[in-house]
Amino acid sequence: MKKLGILILTLLLVASIFVSGCASNNKSNESGVNGTSTITELKFGYQPSTHQIAYMTAAAKGWWKEDLTPYGIKNIKENSFPTGDPEMQAMMAGDIDVAYVGAAPVLTAISQGLDAKIVAPVQINGSSLVLRNEYKYQSPKDLKGLTIATYPPGSIQDTVLRQWLKKNGLDPDKDVSIRAMTAGDAISAISAKQVAAVFLPHPSPTVVEKQGAGRIIVQSGEMEPNHTCCVLVVSGKLIREHPDIVEQIVKTHIKATEYNKVHMDEAAQIFSNKTSVDLDTVKESLKEWDGVWITDPALAENATVEYSKTLYNLGYISKPLTKEDIFDTSFYDKAISGK
């Protein structure tokens, strides 16, 4: 009888541990990977250029919320930035989880300690150098002595412009004056004849042309063929703790990108609705730019690593970064494999 009682107590104890373990595992599954807390809000960052219409299309059509609701996301918070530098500062501060941003600012931020990775590219090329109509242009040497407005140091535009000038025998610090501005300020500056030229992402070059303030003379793809411009960046915390959410973010990005390629007019309308740029200007911009929306990391990896070397040579970062420092392509691989 005594042995029977001990046996019953032992069985009860084992059952108790089993039930407790199941409850603990269920709680862990509800909380996230390795018992991390759940998240109900995702904070996105983006810039109002046609480079990043994929974000805008997914937002306009409700795809971000629709696709991420099954993972517990109840709210999508968006933050618009004029250039990549303040966007990356916000990411470093933890104010955004996901960023549509230029590749160069990401490299600078990673070199400064940003815990994040590029999980997919967004587009290549897509910026233009616009010169005031009264200036003649036959070669880059005609720019000597002129003032050019572009995005701040460390941006894609600043990086591509400086390298192009160097390749063509001009010292970007001595032969021209490069002034850091947002797109809005640069458009105002060339319209007021305060600068001779601007180098900006679309649709800003077309806006300048439509205002009669200048003409496009060189496309960024001519300066640096097939150069990576914007990319999709996700925080390291989100990658480690919620890989399923990151994979869905990449899937939604791919869906929006492919949709835009097929529905260009609708993409233009979405951009126009989101910004102050009129629809005809957006459509014209998408016809004359040399940009291409992409999602395959293989099309961006080498160019982005080269940017790292360029940024190092320009003195913007302390050392070049490797592909492993910059990219995590596993989510893209899973997204396209359907696993």
N, C-alpha and C positions, 0 to 999 in steps of 0.2 A: 504493500500500500504506500509505504514511504517512497519506494522507488518510482511508483506510478506518479506520485505528486511531484517529484523532482523532474520527471520526464515532461509532465504537463507544463510546469513552470519554464522549462528550457524551450519547449515549442512556442510558448507564448512570447518569450523573450526574442526568439528568432523572428517570429511573425512581426513583432513590434519594430525590430530593426529594419526588416524588409519594407514594411509600410512606410516607415520614416524615410528610408532611402528613396523610395518611389516618390514620396512627397517632395523631398529635397530636389530630386532630378527634375520633377515637373516644374518646380519653382525656378530652377536654373534655366530650363527651356523657355519659360515665359519671360525670363529676365534678359536673355541674350546669351552670347557665347561665354562660357566659363563663369556664369553667374553674374555677368555685368548687367547694369540696369537697363531697362527698356527705354526707348526714345519715342516720342510722339510727334516731334517737330523736326523738320529738316530746314536748315538755313542755306539758301543758295545765293551766290554772288554772280553778277554778269555785267557786261557793258553794252550800251545801246549802239552796236554796230551790226551791219548785216552779216558779219562774221559769225555771230552768235544767235542767229535766228532759231537754231535747233532748240535752245532753251525756251525762247519765246513761244514757239509753236507748241511745244509740250505743255507749257503753262496755259496758253490760250485754249487749247483743246481739253484741258483738265487731265492730261495724261499723268503728270507727276503725282497728283493726289490719287487718281484712280489706280495707277500701277503700284503705288507704295502703301495704300491702305491695308492690303493683306499682311503687311509687315508691321502693322501697328502705327504707321504714320498718319496722324490726323490733321496736321497743318503744314503747309509749305510757306515759308517766309522768304521773300525775295529782297535782295539788296542790290541797287544799281550803283555802279562806280564809273567815274569819268575815264580812268586809266587803270592799268594793272597794279601800280605801286600801292595805292591806298587799299585796293582789293586784297592784296597779299598781306598788308598790315592787319587788315580786319581778320584774315584767316589765322594769322599768327596769334592774334588776341582771342581766338576762339569764337568770333562773332559770326563766322560762316563755316559750314561743313563741306560744301561743294562749290566749286568755282569754275565758271567759264571765263578764261583769262588767257592772255598771251603767254607763250612758252618762256620767253626771256624773264619776265618778272618772277615766274615760278622758280627758275633756276637761282636767281638772286636770293629769293626767300629761303629756298632749301639750303643754300650755302650759309645762310644766317641762322639756321636751326629750325626752319619750318618742318613740322612733322606731317608730311603729305606726299602723295605720289600722283603722277599723271596716269590716269587709267584708260584714256582714249584721246585721240586728236579730235579737233573740231573742223579745222580747215587749213588750207595752204594758200600762200600769196594773198591777194586781196587789198593791197594798199597802193596808192598812186602819188606821184610827185606832181604837184600843180604849180605852174609858173604864171605870174602876172602877164597879161597879154602884151604889154609894151616891151618885154624882154625877149630878145631873140634866143633861140636854142638850137644848136646843132650837135653839141657834145657836152659831157659833164664839165669840161673846162670852162664853159660859158657861165657856170654858176659861181666862179671865183669872185670873191668880194661881196656876194649876196647874203642876205639873212633868210634862213629857212626855219620855219616853225614846225615842230613835230612833237611827239609824245616825250615824256621825261627820260633822262638817262636810265638805261637798263630795260627799256621797253623794246618790243620787237622793232618798231619803226626807227627808233634811235639807233639800234644795233645794225639793222640792215642798211640804213642811210650812211652811217659812218664807214662801214666796211666797203660799200660801193664807192664812196668818194676816195677812199684809200686805193682801191683797185684801179681807179682812174687818175691817179697821180695828184690828188688833192689832199691836203692836210685838213681834216674836219675841225681842228681846233684853231687853225691859223688862216686857211684860205677862204673859209666861209664862217658865218656866225650862225650857230644852231641854237635856237631858243626853245625851251621846254614849255609846252602849252597843252591844254586840253583841246579836244576837237572844236568845241564851241568858241573858245578864245582864239584859236588859230584861224578859224573861218572869219571871225570878226577882224582879226589883224590883217589878213590879206585883202579883205574888202575895204578896209580903211587905209590900205597901202602902207601899213606899218612893217610888213615883211614882204619880201619878193616872192617867196614860194612857201608851200606847205607840203608836208609828206604825212598823209593820214590814211587810216582805214576807211573803207567805204561804209556808208554812202557819202561821207564828207567831201571827197574830191568832186563828185557829181553835183553836190550842193553848191560848191564854189563855182563850177562851170555854169550852172543854171543862173547864178547871180551875176554872171558876166565878169567875175573878178579874176579869172585865170583859165588856163587850159591844161589838161593832163599831157605831160611830156614823156613820162617814164612810168611803167608799171613795176610794182615790186618784184614780180616774177622775172622781169628782165634784169633787175639788180642782183637777185639771188634766186635762180630757178627752183621752183617747187619748195620754197622754204616753208617750214612749219610756222604757222602764226598762232592761232588760238588752240587751246587744249582744255580737256576736262580734268579737273584736279579734285581729289577727295582726301579728307584728313586721315592721318594715320590711325587715329582713334576709331573712326568709323570703319576703316578697313579691318582692323583687328577685332573689333567687338561685334560688328554687324556686317559680315561679308555678304550675306544674302541681300541686304539692302543695296550694297554697292553694286552687286551684279545686276540688280533690277534697274538701278540708275543708268548703267551702261546700256542695258537693253532699251530703255526708254529713249536715251540719247540716239541710239541707232535708228529706232523707229521714227523719231522726229526728223532726223537727217534725211533718211530715205524718202519720207513723205514730202519734204521740202523740194527735193530734186524733181519729183514728179509733178508737184503742184506749185510751181514758181510764182504764179500770180497770187495764189492764196498766201504764200509765204511773204510776198511783198505787202499784201494787205495787212497781215498780222503785224509786220514790222511797223508799218505806217500807223496802225492803231495804237501801237505801244509807244511810239515816239511822236515828235512834232514834225517829222519829215513827210511831205505830201507824197501820195501814192505814185504819181507819174515820175517823180525824182527817184524813188526807190526802184521802180521797174527799170528806168534808164540805167541806174547804177548797176543793177544785176546783169544788164546786157553788156556794159562796157568794162566791168572789172575783170581781173584775171583770176579771181578767187575760185576755189573748189572746196565744197563741203566734203569732209572725209570722216571715217570712223576707225579705220584700220591702223593700229599703232605701227605696223611695219612701214607705213608711208611717212612716219614722222620721227622714228627713233634716231636714225643716223643724223638727220639735220639738227635735231635738238641737242644731241651730244656735241655736235660741231658748234652750236650756239654757246655751249658751256665754255669751249676753248676760246671763242671770240670774246665772251664776256670777261674771261680771265685776262686775255691780252689787252683788253680795254681798261683793265684795272677795276672792274665792277665787282668781281668775286675773287676770293683769296686763292682758290685752286679749281681746276676743271673737275667736273662731276662725271661719274660713270653712268651707263645706262641703268645699272642696278640702283644707283642713288636716285634716279629720276622717275623711272617707270615701274608700274605693276600692271602687266598686261594679262594677268591670269583671269581677270573678270571679263575682259573682252573675249578671251578664248572660250570661256564657259558660256558666254552669251551667244556666240555664234554656233557653238556645238550643240546647244539646246539642252545641256546637262544641268 
